[in-house]
Amino acid sequence: MANTLPDINILFKQRAATFTQRGGVAILILKDDTDKNFNTAEYKTETDLELDEAKYTANNLQYIKDTLLGKPSKVVVVRVDAEKGVTDALDIVKNLYSTGWISLVSDAKADYDTLASWTKTRRDTGKKTFKSIVYDPTTPPDHEGIVVLENTKVTFKDNARGQKDGYEFLPTLLGYIASAGTDIGTTYMAMENLKYVTEPDNINAEIQLGKLILINDENIVKIGLGVNSLTTFSKDKTEDFSLIEVIEAKDLITDDIRSIFKNSYLGKYKNKSDNQMLFVGAVNTYFTGLADRDVLDDGFENTSYINIEAQRQAWVKDGKTEAKDWDDATVKKNTFKRKLFLAGNVKVLTSMTDVDFPITLE
């Protein structure tokens, strides 16, 4: 085998070239007994939806149209029977998808609590890049993967609906946020189907509490600031992690790296130090491509590298206690089974500081 990973280099270049064009998937959970012969359906346009109009109640059909309004890459409808719970729908999502923006329409706090808890688990434990949008949960999620809509009332432009509770706007917000990707951003994004919203008394205070606020700006309803619910910051999760577009970029980068490792490296190349360093080099070329496309800051040294400490600890936990005393070069040389412990330090262009993130590939 030649000492190169040519296919992987090409794949990373292709991912970088299409990075800003890849809008997100909007996953909308609906309870509907109209047609029980399906669990999921996918739509890219209203024309696609027209063929299935008879499968939904009038309200649910409108929610799907609302989601399509923002033009996400596609809308995935996850349908469950009316007597089923949100958990049943999320089980379907878990089995069929690995990423996407998720929301639902409900007047029950418990449903949003369930979605928020599931999102945390899938991200923190399952290492999947799902994100969700909820309304008035019992406890503030305080998590970069969960957006909380705060506005209590919204007024739609169409006279048939008029003023509604804020949670009925979740499908529209889902479609817009999923479509934003990394090049548009969500701050000051206009909500085309709204006439007016009820604003909280202190908008800035609510934003500081990790809530997304819709504002009235010269007769146009807009997202005041594209934030998620994260309010507890640390060395690993800085204030930039509270910005939707920063997390979107980080998640897309993570998914690209994991996908190429799993499909084009694992099982095709011996997991030795030389090949790992070639993979790292390919990732760094990918970062350069993202900087050329203004996803990452080209004035910053965006780089990936072997996560020495994570690899050392893996050996120690496996019973090789002498790894505690290995120097860094020895740790790097002693790759661990089929795993590649990668770390990255990048600066997303919209952020104030650089972002560190570990990725364990296996």
KEKE-3310 file (N, C-alpha, C; in steps of 0.2 Angstrom, whole numbers, plus 5000, padded with zeros to 4 digits):
npx = (5004:5003:5011:5000:4984:4975:4961:4954:4959:4953:4940:4938:4941:4930:4920:4923:4921:4907:4902:4895:4884:4876:4861:4852:4842:4825:4816:4800:4789:4774:4757:4745:4731:4725:4730:4736:4746:4759:4775:4785:4789:4795:4798:4802:4797:4782:4775:4779:4772:4759:4754:4752:4742:4730:4734:4735:4729:4720:4727:4739:4744:4746:4756:4767:4768:4772:4784:4791:4792:4804:4813:4822:4834:4827:4811:4807:4794:4789:4777:4766:4754:4739:4738:4750:4766:4779:4791:4790:4790:4803:4810:4809:4816:4828:4832:4832:4839:4854:4857:4850:4838:4826:4808:4792:4774:4765:4755:4760:4771:4779:4781:4790:4800:4804:4809:4820:4828:4831:4838:4849:4855:4857:4867:4877:4880:4877:4884:4879:4873:4861:4849:4838:4822:4813:4798:4795:4801:4801:4812:4826:4836:4850:4860:4870:4864:4851:4837:4827:4812:4804:4794:4777:4765:4761:4757:4750:4751:4741:4723:4715:4722:4727:4731:4741:4746:4764:4770:4764:4771:4783:4785:4788:4799:4808:4810:4816:4828:4834:4837:4847:4860:4878:4882:4872:4867:4857:4853:4843:4836:4822:4805:4794:4780:4774:4765:4766:4773:4772:4782:4794:4796:4809:4820:4834:4838:4831:4837:4850:4847:4847:4837:4828:4823:4809:4808:4799:4803:4802:4790:4793:4795:4808:4822:4829:4842:4853:4853:4856:4851:4862:4870:4879:4896:4912:4930:4930:4918:4915:4908:4905:4899:4886:4880:4870:4875:4888:4888:4882:4891:4902:4896:4894:4907:4912:4903:4907:4921:4919:4911:4919:4930:4924:4919:4929:4942:4943:4945:4951:4963:4978:4978:4989:5003:5008:4998:4988:4993:4993:4980:4976:4983:4975:4963:4967:4969:4956:4951:4958:4952:4939:4942:4945:4933:4926:4921:4928:4940:4952:4963:4967:4976:4969:4968:4971:4975:4983:4975:4984:4983:4970:4972:4983:4976:4966:4975:4979:4967:4965:4973:4987:4997:5009:5008:5006:5018:5024:5032:5026:5029:5030:5017:5010:5015:5010:4997:4979:4971:4957:4954:4955:4961:4956:4959:4954:4957:4949:4943:4928:4921:4911:4913:4920:4931:4943:4938:4939:4939:4936:4937:4933:4936:4930)
npy = (4994:5011:5025:5035:5043:5044:5044:5048:5061:5067:5065:5074:5086:5087:5088:5100:5109:5108:5112:5124:5123:5114:5112:5110:5096:5096:5089:5085:5081:5073:5070:5060:5052:5050:5043:5028:5020:5023:5028:5038:5052:5061:5077:5089:5100:5110:5105:5091:5088:5090:5078:5070:5076:5071:5063:5069:5078:5094:5104:5098:5097:5110:5113:5106:5113:5125:5122:5119:5132:5139:5133:5121:5108:5096:5091:5080:5071:5063:5052:5047:5038:5046:5042:5039:5042:5056:5049:5038:5042:5048:5036:5031:5041:5039:5027:5028:5040:5050:5063:5080:5094:5095:5096:5099:5100:5105:5107:5103:5104:5093:5085:5093:5093:5079:5079:5088:5081:5069:5074:5079:5067:5060:5068:5069:5057:5047:5053:5059:5072:5078:5092:5102:5111:5118:5123:5133:5124:5113:5114:5125:5120:5122:5119:5117:5110:5113:5123:5136:5143:5158:5168:5171:5173:5173:5181:5176:5180:5176:5177:5166:5160:5170:5176:5166:5153:5153:5141:5136:5141:5134:5124:5132:5140:5129:5125:5137:5138:5126:5127:5137:5134:5136:5148:5158:5161:5164:5176:5190:5185:5185:5181:5175:5172:5178:5192:5199:5199:5194:5202:5199:5208:5212:5210:5207:5202:5190:5183:5182:5172:5161:5160:5160:5174:5181:5196:5212:5222:5236:5232:5220:5203:5196:5185:5189:5186:5173:5161:5147:5137:5136:5142:5140:5142:5136:5131:5121:5123:5138:5155:5156:5144:5146:5151:5148:5146:5143:5131:5124:5124:5117:5105:5100:5099:5089:5078:5076:5073:5061:5053:5051:5045:5033:5027:5027:5025:5017:5000:4999:5004:5001:5004:5012:5023:5031:5031:5037:5050:5054:5054:5064:5075:5076:5080:5093:5099:5099:5108:5120:5121:5125:5137:5144:5146:5154:5149:5145:5155:5162:5168:5162:5148:5135:5118:5101:5086:5072:5067:5066:5064:5058:5046:5040:5038:5029:5017:5016:5013:5001:4992:4994:5000:5007:5016:5028:5034:5035:5045:5059:5056:5042:5038:5042:5034:5022:5016:5014:5000:4999:5013:5030:5044:5059:5077:5094:5111:5125:5141:5147:5157:5167:5167:5173:5168:5154:5137:5122:5104:5087:5072:5056:5043:5028)
npz = (5000:4995:5003:5006:5007:4996:4992:5003:5004:4993:4996:5007:5002:4993:5003:5009:4999:4997:5008:5013:5006:5011:5018:5033:5039:5043:5056:5060:5072:5073:5079:5073:5067:5055:5043:5046:5040:5038:5045:5043:5032:5018:5013:5001:4994:4993:4982:4982:4994:4991:4986:4996:5005:5010:5020:5032:5046:5045:5053:5055:5042:5039:5048:5042:5030:5035:5040:5028:5023:5027:5019:5021:5018:5017:5024:5036:5041:5056:5060:5073:5081:5089:5102:5106:5113:5114:5115:5108:5095:5095:5096:5083:5076:5081:5076:5062:5058:5060:5062:5063:5064:5076:5081:5088:5090:5104:5118:5130:5143:5147:5135:5129:5138:5137:5124:5125:5135:5128:5117:5123:5128:5116:5110:5120:5125:5114:5104:5093:5081:5083:5085:5094:5095:5107:5118:5132:5142:5157:5165:5162:5148:5146:5136:5122:5111:5111:5108:5114:5112:5117:5115:5120:5113:5095:5080:5065:5048:5040:5040:5044:5054:5063:5080:5089:5102:5107:5104:5093:5083:5081:5071:5059:5064:5065:5052:5047:5055:5052:5039:5039:5040:5039:5032:5031:5044:5059:5066:5066:5056:5045:5048:5038:5038:5049:5057:5069:5085:5103:5113:5126:5142:5145:5134:5132:5144:5144:5133:5139:5148:5140:5130:5114:5106:5097:5088:5085:5071:5063:5057:5053:5058:5067:5071:5086:5091:5087:5097:5107:5121:5130:5144:5154:5155:5151:5150:5140:5134:5128:5128:5114:5111:5113:5102:5088:5075:5076:5083:5073:5063:5069:5072:5059:5054:5063:5059:5046:5047:5055:5046:5035:5040:5045:5034:5024:5029:5041:5042:5029:5030:5039:5056:5060:5067:5056:5046:5053:5055:5042:5040:5049:5042:5031:5036:5040:5028:5024:5033:5029:5017:5021:5027:5016:5011:5020:5031:5042:5051:5041:5046:5057:5065:5060:5065:5066:5077:5085:5099:5112:5126:5128:5121:5129:5141:5137:5135:5148:5155:5149:5155:5153:5163:5163:5153:5158:5161:5148:5136:5125:5112:5112:5116:5105:5095:5099:5094:5098:5097:5086:5086:5083:5091:5090:5090:5088:5084:5081:5073:5071:5059:5063:5077:5093:5099:5098:5095:5104:5101:5105:5096:5096:5085:5079)
capx = (5000:5007:5010:4996:4977:4972:4954:4952:4960:4948:4933:4938:4941:4923:4916:4924:4918:4900:4900:4890:4878:4872:4856:4850:4836:4820:4812:4794:4785:4767:4753:4740:4728:4722:4732:4741:4750:4766:4778:4789:4788:4800:4796:4807:4793:4775:4773:4779:4767:4752:4752:4750:4738:4725:4736:4735:4723:4721:4732:4746:4746:4748:4763:4772:4769:4776:4791:4794:4793:4811:4817:4827:4836:4821:4807:4805:4788:4788:4770:4764:4746:4738:4738:4757:4770:4785:4796:4789:4792:4810:4813:4809:4821:4835:4833:4833:4843:4859:4857:4845:4834:4819:4803:4785:4769:4762:4754:4762:4778:4782:4783:4797:4805:4806:4813:4826:4832:4833:4843:4856:4858:4860:4873:4882:4882:4877:4889:4875:4873:4854:4848:4830:4819:4807:4795:4794:4802:4800:4819:4831:4840:4857:4863:4871:4860:4843:4835:4821:4808:4802:4788:4771:4760:4763:4751:4751:4748:4734:4718:4713:4725:4728:4735:4741:4752:4770:4772:4762:4776:4789:4787:4791:4806:4812:4812:4821:4834:4837:4840:4852:4867:4884:4884:4867:4866:4850:4852:4840:4832:4815:4800:4789:4773:4772:4763:4768:4774:4772:4789:4795:4797:4816:4823:4841:4838:4829:4843:4855:4845:4847:4831:4828:4817:4807:4807:4796:4808:4800:4784:4795:4796:4814:4825:4833:4849:4852:4856:4853:4850:4868:4872:4885:4902:4918:4935:4928:4912:4915:4902:4903:4895:4879:4878:4867:4879:4894:4887:4880:4898:4906:4893:4895:4914:4912:4900:4911:4926:4917:4909:4925:4934:4921:4917:4934:4948:4942:4945:4954:4970:4980:4978:4996:5004:5010:4992:4984:4996:4991:4973:4977:4985:4969:4958:4970:4968:4949:4951:4960:4946:4934:4944:4945:4925:4924:4917:4933:4944:4959:4969:4969:4979:4965:4972:4969:4981:4982:4974:4988:4980:4965:4975:4986:4971:4964:4979:4979:4961:4965:4977:4994:4998:5015:5007:5006:5025:5026:5032:5021:5030:5028:5010:5008:5017:5006:4990:4975:4966:4954:4952:4959:4959:4958:4957:4954:4957:4947:4940:4923:4922:4907:4914:4925:4937:4944:4934:4943:4934:4939:4933:4935:4934:4931)
capy = (5000:5017:5029:5040:5041:5049:5044:5052:5068:5069:5066:5079:5092:5088:5090:5107:5112:5109:5113:5130:5122:5108:5115:5105:5092:5097:5083:5087:5075:5074:5065:5060:5046:5051:5038:5025:5016:5025:5032:5043:5054:5066:5082:5095:5106:5109:5101:5085:5087:5089:5071:5067:5080:5067:5058:5073:5083:5101:5107:5095:5099:5117:5113:5104:5119:5130:5120:5120:5139:5141:5129:5116:5103:5092:5090:5073:5070:5057:5052:5042:5038:5051:5040:5037:5048:5058:5044:5033:5046:5048:5030:5030:5045:5036:5021:5030:5046:5052:5071:5084:5098:5091:5099:5096:5105:5102:5112:5100:5104:5086:5083:5097:5090:5073:5080:5091:5076:5065:5077:5079:5060:5058:5072:5069:5050:5044:5057:5061:5079:5081:5098:5102:5117:5117:5129:5133:5117:5114:5117:5127:5114:5124:5115:5120:5107:5114:5130:5137:5149:5161:5172:5168:5174:5175:5183:5175:5185:5173:5178:5160:5158:5176:5176:5159:5152:5153:5134:5134:5143:5130:5121:5138:5141:5123:5125:5142:5137:5120:5130:5143:5131:5140:5154:5163:5163:5165:5182:5195:5181:5187:5176:5178:5171:5182:5199:5202:5194:5197:5202:5199:5214:5213:5205:5206:5198:5183:5181:5180:5166:5156:5159:5163:5179:5185:5203:5216:5226:5239:5229:5213:5199:5193:5182:5194:5184:5166:5158:5141:5137:5136:5148:5138:5141:5133:5131:5117:5126:5145:5158:5155:5138:5148:5153:5142:5145:5140:5124:5121:5123:5112:5098:5098:5097:5083:5073:5075:5069:5054:5049:5049:5040:5027:5024:5027:5024:5011:4993:5000:5006:4999:5009:5014:5030:5034:5032:5042:5056:5055:5056:5071:5079:5077:5084:5100:5101:5101:5115:5125:5122:5128:5144:5147:5147:5159:5145:5146:5161:5160:5171:5158:5142:5129:5112:5094:5083:5067:5068:5062:5062:5053:5039:5038:5036:5023:5012:5015:5009:4994:4989:4995:5006:5010:5021:5034:5037:5036:5052:5060:5052:5035:5037:5043:5028:5016:5017:5010:4996:5002:5019:5036:5049:5066:5083:5100:5118:5130:5147:5148:5164:5171:5167:5177:5164:5147:5131:5115:5099:5081:5067:5049:5039:5021)
capz = (5000:4995:5009:5005:5008:4991:4991:5008:5003:4988:4999:5012:4997:4991:5008:5010:4993:4997:5015:5014:5002:5014:5023:5037:5039:5048:5058:5063:5075:5073:5081:5068:5066:5048:5039:5050:5036:5038:5051:5041:5025:5017:5008:4999:4992:4994:4977:4985:5000:4988:4984:5003:5009:5013:5025:5038:5048:5042:5057:5054:5035:5039:5051:5037:5026:5039:5041:5022:5021:5027:5013:5023:5013:5017:5030:5038:5046:5059:5062:5077:5083:5093:5109:5107:5116:5110:5115:5102:5089:5095:5094:5076:5074:5083:5072:5055:5057:5064:5063:5060:5069:5078:5085:5088:5092:5109:5124:5136:5145:5147:5129:5127:5143:5134:5118:5127:5138:5122:5113:5127:5128:5109:5109:5125:5125:5108:5100:5087:5081:5083:5089:5095:5097:5112:5120:5139:5146:5165:5168:5157:5146:5147:5132:5115:5106:5112:5107:5118:5110:5123:5114:5122:5107:5089:5076:5059:5043:5037:5044:5047:5061:5068:5085:5092:5107:5104:5102:5086:5078:5081:5064:5055:5066:5064:5045:5045:5058:5049:5032:5039:5039:5041:5028:5032:5051:5061:5069:5062:5050:5045:5048:5033:5039:5055:5057:5075:5091:5109:5116:5133:5144:5145:5129:5133:5150:5142:5129:5143:5151:5135:5126:5108:5106:5091:5089:5080:5069:5058:5054:5051:5064:5066:5076:5089:5092:5086:5102:5110:5128:5134:5148:5159:5151:5154:5146:5134:5131:5129:5126:5107:5110:5114:5095:5084:5069:5078:5084:5067:5059:5073:5071:5052:5054:5066:5055:5040:5049:5057:5041:5031:5044:5046:5027:5019:5032:5045:5038:5023:5031:5045:5061:5063:5068:5050:5043:5057:5053:5035:5040:5052:5037:5026:5040:5040:5021:5024:5037:5024:5012:5025:5028:5010:5010:5025:5037:5047:5050:5038:5050:5063:5063:5061:5065:5070:5079:5089:5106:5116:5133:5127:5119:5134:5146:5134:5136:5155:5157:5146:5159:5152:5167:5161:5148:5162:5160:5142:5133:5120:5105:5113:5116:5098:5091:5101:5092:5102:5093:5080:5087:5082:5095:5086:5093:5084:5087:5075:5074:5066:5057:5067:5084:5096:5101:5095:5098:5105:5102:5104:5092:5096:5079:5080)
cpx = (5004:5006:5006:4989:4974:4965:4951:4953:4955:4942:4933:4938:4934:4919:4917:4921:4911:4897:4894:4884:4873:4867:4854:4843:4832:4816:4806:4790:4778:4763:4747:4737:4724:4724:4738:4746:4757:4769:4782:4788:4793:4798:4801:4803:4786:4772:4773:4774:4760:4749:4750:4745:4733:4727:4736:4729:4725:4727:4739:4748:4749:4755:4768:4773:4773:4783:4795:4796:4800:4816:4823:4829:4830:4817:4805:4800:4789:4782:4770:4757:4745:4739:4746:4761:4776:4790:4796:4791:4800:4814:4814:4815:4828:4837:4835:4837:4849:4860:4851:4842:4828:4815:4797:4780:4765:4760:4756:4769:4782:4785:4790:4802:4808:4811:4820:4831:4835:4839:4850:4859:4861:4866:4878:4885:4882:4881:4885:4874:4866:4854:4840:4828:4813:4804:4793:4795:4801:4807:4823:4836:4848:4861:4864:4867:4853:4842:4828:4818:4804:4795:4781:4766:4763:4757:4753:4748:4742:4729:4715:4715:4725:4733:4735:4747:4758:4772:4770:4767:4782:4790:4790:4798:4810:4814:4817:4828:4838:4840:4846:4859:4872:4885:4879:4867:4859:4848:4849:4836:4825:4810:4794:4782:4770:4770:4766:4769:4774:4779:4790:4797:4805:4820:4830:4842:4836:4834:4848:4853:4844:4841:4831:4822:4816:4806:4803:4801:4805:4795:4787:4797:4803:4817:4830:4841:4849:4856:4853:4853:4856:4869:4877:4891:4908:4924:4934:4922:4912:4908:4900:4899:4887:4876:4876:4872:4886:4894:4885:4887:4902:4902:4894:4902:4914:4909:4904:4917:4925:4915:4915:4929:4931:4920:4924:4941:4947:4941:4949:4962:4972:4981:4984:4997:5005:5003:4988:4987:4994:4983:4972:4978:4979:4964:4961:4969:4961:4948:4953:4955:4940:4935:4944:4937:4922:4920:4922:4937:4951:4965:4971:4972:4974:4968:4969:4975:4978:4981:4978:4986:4974:4967:4979:4981:4967:4968:4979:4973:4961:4970:4985:4996:5004:5014:5007:5013:5028:5027:5027:5022:5029:5021:5007:5009:5013:4999:4985:4970:4964:4952:4957:4957:4961:4955:4958:4954:4955:4944:4934:4922:4917:4908:4920:4931:4937:4940:4939:4938:4938:4934:4936:4932:4935:4926)
cpy = (5006:5021:5035:5038:5045:5049:5049:5059:5071:5070:5072:5086:5093:5090:5097:5111:5113:5110:5118:5128:5117:5111:5109:5102:5094:5091:5085:5081:5077:5068:5065:5053:5045:5045:5034:5020:5018:5028:5038:5045:5060:5071:5087:5101:5105:5105:5093:5083:5086:5082:5067:5071:5076:5063:5062:5077:5090:5105:5105:5097:5106:5117:5111:5110:5124:5128:5120:5127:5141:5137:5125:5111:5098:5092:5083:5073:5063:5057:5046:5043:5043:5049:5039:5043:5050:5053:5039:5036:5046:5042:5029:5035:5042:5030:5022:5035:5047:5059:5074:5089:5095:5096:5096:5102:5102:5108:5109:5101:5098:5084:5087:5095:5084:5074:5083:5085:5071:5068:5077:5072:5058:5062:5070:5061:5046:5047:5058:5069:5081:5087:5098:5109:5116:5124:5128:5127:5119:5117:5119:5122:5116:5120:5118:5116:5108:5121:5131:5144:5152:5165:5168:5168:5176:5177:5181:5180:5182:5174:5172:5158:5164:5174:5168:5159:5151:5146:5132:5137:5139:5127:5126:5139:5135:5124:5131:5141:5131:5122:5134:5140:5136:5147:5159:5165:5164:5172:5187:5191:5183:5181:5178:5177:5174:5189:5202:5197:5198:5197:5202:5206:5216:5208:5203:5201:5190:5180:5178:5173:5160:5155:5163:5168:5181:5192:5207:5222:5230:5235:5222:5209:5195:5189:5187:5192:5176:5162:5152:5142:5137:5142:5146:5137:5139:5133:5127:5120:5134:5148:5157:5149:5140:5150:5148:5141:5142:5133:5120:5119:5117:5105:5096:5096:5090:5077:5071:5071:5062:5050:5047:5044:5033:5023:5023:5026:5017:5005:4993:5001:5003:5005:5010:5021:5034:5036:5037:5049:5059:5058:5063:5076:5081:5081:5092:5103:5103:5107:5120:5127:5126:5136:5148:5149:5151:5155:5146:5152:5159:5164:5167:5151:5136:5123:5107:5091:5077:5069:5064:5059:5057:5046:5036:5035:5029:5017:5010:5011:5002:4990:4990:5001:5010:5016:5028:5038:5037:5044:5053:5056:5045:5033:5038:5037:5022:5017:5012:5007:4999:5010:5025:5042:5056:5072:5089:5106:5123:5136:5148:5155:5169:5171:5172:5174:5157:5142:5125:5110:5092:5076:5060:5045:5032:5017)
cpz = (5000:5001:5008:5006:5002:4991:4997:5007:4998:4992:5004:5007:4995:4996:5009:5005:4993:5004:5016:5011:5005:5020:5027:5036:5045:5050:5062:5065:5075:5075:5076:5066:5059:5044:5044:5047:5035:5044:5049:5034:5024:5011:5007:4997:4993:4988:4979:4990:4997:4987:4991:5007:5013:5019:5032:5040:5045:5046:5055:5047:5035:5043:5047:5032:5029:5039:5034:5020:5022:5022:5016:5018:5012:5024:5031:5043:5049:5063:5067:5079:5088:5101:5111:5111:5112:5110:5110:5096:5089:5094:5087:5073:5075:5078:5065:5054:5062:5065:5061:5066:5070:5082:5084:5090:5098:5115:5131:5138:5145:5141:5127:5132:5140:5128:5120:5130:5133:5118:5117:5127:5121:5108:5113:5125:5119:5103:5093:5087:5080:5087:5089:5097:5101:5114:5128:5142:5153:5168:5162:5155:5147:5143:5125:5110:5106:5112:5110:5115:5116:5121:5116:5117:5101:5085:5068:5054:5040:5042:5047:5053:5066:5073:5088:5098:5103:5101:5095:5081:5077:5075:5060:5057:5065:5057:5044:5048:5054:5042:5033:5038:5042:5038:5030:5039:5053:5064:5064:5056:5051:5044:5044:5034:5045:5054:5063:5080:5097:5112:5123:5136:5144:5140:5130:5139:5148:5138:5134:5147:5146:5131:5119:5108:5099:5092:5083:5078:5063:5054:5051:5057:5062:5072:5079:5089:5091:5091:5104:5117:5133:5138:5153:5154:5154:5149:5139:5131:5132:5127:5119:5106:5111:5107:5091:5078:5070:5080:5078:5063:5063:5072:5063:5051:5057:5062:5049:5042:5051:5051:5036:5034:5044:5039:5023:5022:5036:5041:5032:5024:5038:5050:5064:5063:5061:5046:5047:5056:5046:5035:5044:5046:5032:5030:5040:5033:5021:5028:5033:5019:5015:5026:5022:5008:5016:5030:5043:5046:5047:5041:5056:5060:5065:5060:5069:5072:5083:5096:5111:5123:5133:5125:5125:5139:5143:5136:5144:5157:5154:5150:5158:5156:5166:5156:5152:5161:5153:5140:5127:5114:5106:5113:5108:5093:5093:5100:5096:5098:5087:5080:5085:5086:5092:5090:5088:5088:5081:5077:5069:5065:5061:5074:5086:5097:5097:5099:5098:5105:5101:5100:5093:5090:5080:5076)
residu = (MET:ALA:ASN:THR:LEU:PRO:ASP:ILE:ASN:ILE:LEU:PHE:LYS:GLN:ARG:ALA:ALA:THR:PHE:THR:GLN:ARG:GLY:GLY:VAL:ALA:ILE:LEU:ILE:LEU:LYS:ASP:ASP:THR:ASP:LYS:ASN:PHE:ASN:THR:ALA:GLU:TYR:LYS:THR:GLU:THR:ASP:LEU:GLU:LEU:ASP:GLU:ALA:LYS:TYR:THR:ALA:ASN:ASN:LEU:GLN:TYR:ILE:LYS:ASP:THR:LEU:LEU:GLY:LYS:PRO:SER:LYS:VAL:VAL:VAL:VAL:ARG:VAL:ASP:ALA:GLU:LYS:GLY:VAL:THR:ASP:ALA:LEU:ASP:ILE:VAL:LYS:ASN:LEU:TYR:SER:THR:GLY:TRP:ILE:SER:LEU:VAL:SER:ASP:ALA:LYS:ALA:ASP:TYR:ASP:THR:LEU:ALA:SER:TRP:THR:LYS:THR:ARG:ARG:ASP:THR:GLY:LYS:LYS:THR:PHE:LYS:SER:ILE:VAL:TYR:ASP:PRO:THR:THR:PRO:PRO:ASP:HIS:GLU:GLY:ILE:VAL:VAL:LEU:GLU:ASN:THR:LYS:VAL:THR:PHE:LYS:ASP:ASN:ALA:ARG:GLY:GLN:LYS:ASP:GLY:TYR:GLU:PHE:LEU:PRO:THR:LEU:LEU:GLY:TYR:ILE:ALA:SER:ALA:GLY:THR:ASP:ILE:GLY:THR:THR:TYR:MET:ALA:MET:GLU:ASN:LEU:LYS:TYR:VAL:THR:GLU:PRO:ASP:ASN:ILE:ASN:ALA:GLU:ILE:GLN:LEU:GLY:LYS:LEU:ILE:LEU:ILE:ASN:ASP:GLU:ASN:ILE:VAL:LYS:ILE:GLY:LEU:GLY:VAL:ASN:SER:LEU:THR:THR:PHE:SER:LYS:ASP:LYS:THR:GLU:ASP:PHE:SER:LEU:ILE:GLU:VAL:ILE:GLU:ALA:LYS:ASP:LEU:ILE:THR:ASP:ASP:ILE:ARG:SER:ILE:PHE:LYS:ASN:SER:TYR:LEU:GLY:LYS:TYR:LYS:ASN:LYS:SER:ASP:ASN:GLN:MET:LEU:PHE:VAL:GLY:ALA:VAL:ASN:THR:TYR:PHE:THR:GLY:LEU:ALA:ASP:ARG:ASP:VAL:LEU:ASP:ASP:GLY:PHE:GLU:ASN:THR:SER:TYR:ILE:ASN:ILE:GLU:ALA:GLN:ARG:GLN:ALA:TRP:VAL:LYS:ASP:GLY:LYS:THR:GLU:ALA:LYS:ASP:TRP:ASP:ASP:ALA:THR:VAL:LYS:LYS:ASN:THR:PHE:LYS:ARG:LYS:LEU:PHE:LEU:ALA:GLY:ASN:VAL:LYS:VAL:LEU:THR:SER:MET:THR:ASP:VAL:ASP:PHE:PRO:ILE:THR:LEU:GLU)
# end
